[in-house]
Amino acid sequence: MPAWLEVLLNLSGYAGFVALASRGAAGPQATADDRSYGDER
């Protein structure tokens, strides 16, 4: 397997993990923080 393909797969897998994690337990907390910061601005 080429090195660039391995790196691409690792990055895509990490991005997918972050997307799932942000939709999970961390999702409501992150959106609440974004809303509070948005209101302060």
N, CA, C and O of each residue as an XYZ file, in Angstrom:
164
protein
N       0.855     -1.191      0.000
C       0.000      0.000      0.000
C       0.895      1.247      0.000
O       1.828      1.337      0.798
N       0.618      2.205     -0.888
C       1.406      3.446     -0.897
C       1.239      4.221      0.407
O       0.191      4.160      1.051
N       2.283      4.948      0.783
C       2.243      5.700      2.043
C       1.156      6.765      2.013
O       0.467      6.980      3.011
N       0.999      7.438      0.863
C       0.000      8.523      0.789
C      -1.412      7.977      0.959
O      -2.275      8.642      1.532
N      -1.648      6.758      0.458
C      -2.972      6.158      0.608
C      -3.233      5.782      2.065
O      -4.353      5.918      2.557
N      -2.204      5.313      2.741
C      -2.348      4.961      4.148
C      -2.654      6.211      4.982
O      -3.509      6.179      5.867
N      -1.955      7.303      4.693
C      -2.209      8.560      5.398
C      -3.631      9.047      5.120
O      -4.319      9.512      6.028
N      -4.067      8.940      3.870
C      -5.417      9.376      3.509
C      -6.469      8.570      4.258
O      -7.452      9.130      4.743
N      -6.271      7.266      4.356
C      -7.217      6.431      5.095
C      -7.225      6.777      6.582
O      -8.281      6.801      7.213
N      -6.042      7.046      7.138
C      -5.979      7.412      8.558
C      -6.703      8.728      8.814
O      -7.435      8.853      9.796
N      -6.505      9.705      7.942
C      -7.162     11.004      8.125
C      -8.672     10.880      7.978
O      -9.422     11.470      8.757
N      -9.126     10.117      6.983
C     -10.566      9.955      6.786
C     -11.186      9.194      7.963
O     -12.298      9.508      8.387
N     -10.481      8.215      8.479
C     -10.990      7.492      9.638
C     -11.059      8.372     10.868
O     -12.012      8.287     11.642
N     -10.058      9.219     11.056
C     -10.064     10.140     12.198
C     -11.191     11.158     12.061
O     -11.866     11.478     13.040
N     -11.394     11.665     10.847
C     -12.476     12.627     10.621
C     -13.834     11.982     10.896
O     -14.717     12.615     11.476
N     -14.002     10.739     10.487
C     -15.256     10.042     10.759
C     -15.472      9.822     12.247
O     -16.590      9.947     12.745
N     -14.402      9.495     12.950
C     -14.510      9.298     14.400
C     -14.901     10.600     15.093
O     -15.751     10.600     15.983
N     -14.283     11.709     14.687
C     -14.602     13.009     15.275
C     -16.056     13.375     14.974
O     -16.747     13.909     15.841
N     -16.525     13.094     13.762
C     -17.915     13.405     13.407
C     -18.884     12.596     14.280
O     -19.872     13.137     14.777
N     -18.603     11.320     14.462
C     -19.481     10.501     15.292
C     -19.428     10.945     16.749
O     -20.455     10.977     17.427
N     -18.237     11.288     17.232
C     -18.107     11.711     18.626
C     -18.831     13.033     18.856
O     -19.456     13.222     19.899
N     -18.753     13.947     17.893
C     -19.398     15.246     18.063
C     -20.920     15.102     18.009
O     -21.634     15.889     18.630
N     -21.424     14.104     17.271
C     -22.864     13.862     17.242
C     -23.342     13.125     18.485
O     -24.536     13.113     18.781
N     -22.410     12.507     19.217
C     -22.777     11.724     20.380
C     -22.902     12.555     21.636
O     -23.582     13.581     21.637
N     -22.253     12.124     22.707
C     -22.391     12.780     24.006
C     -21.827     14.201     23.973
O     -22.332     15.076     24.676
N     -20.795     14.442     23.176
C     -20.166     15.755     23.157
C     -20.952     16.749     22.309
O     -20.709     17.952     22.402
N     -21.888     16.280     21.485
C     -22.612     17.163     20.577
C     -23.401     18.263     21.282
O     -23.174     19.439     20.999
N     -24.325     17.925     22.194
C     -25.118     18.970     22.859
C     -24.261     19.968     23.629
O     -24.586     21.155     23.659
N     -23.175     19.517     24.253
C     -22.315     20.428     24.995
C     -21.645     21.411     24.051
O     -21.566     22.602     24.351
N     -21.163     20.929     22.917
C     -20.474     21.799     21.968
C     -21.438     22.832     21.414
O     -21.078     24.003     21.294
N     -22.673     22.421     21.068
C     -23.623     23.368     20.503
C     -24.034     24.397     21.561
O     -24.235     25.568     21.239
N     -24.159     23.969     22.815
C     -24.509     24.910     23.876
C     -23.390     25.940     24.053
O     -23.661     27.124     24.250
N     -22.147     25.493     23.983
C     -21.022     26.424     24.101
C     -20.995     27.388     22.920
O     -20.738     28.578     23.096
N     -21.260     26.879     21.717
C     -21.265     27.740     20.539
C     -22.372     28.784     20.663
O     -22.173     29.944     20.303
N     -23.527     28.381     21.165
C     -24.632     29.337     21.294
C     -24.290     30.415     22.317
O     -24.610     31.584     22.102
N     -23.644     30.048     23.429
C     -23.318     31.040     24.446
C     -22.288     32.023     23.908
O     -22.382     33.225     24.153
N     -21.298     31.507     23.169
C     -20.304     32.397     22.583
C     -20.969     33.286     21.523
O     -20.651     34.470     21.414
N     -21.887     32.713     20.749
C     -22.563     33.496     19.711
C     -23.406     34.599     20.324
O     -23.496     35.688     19.757
N     -24.026     34.344     21.468
C     -24.827     35.377     22.123
C     -23.942     36.486     22.663
O     -24.331     37.653     22.636
N     -22.749     36.141     23.156
C     -21.853     37.165     23.692
C     -21.341     38.080     22.592
O     -21.111     39.267     22.821
N     -21.163     37.529     21.402
C     -20.708     38.356     20.289
C     -21.834     39.258     19.847
O     -21.665     40.044     18.915
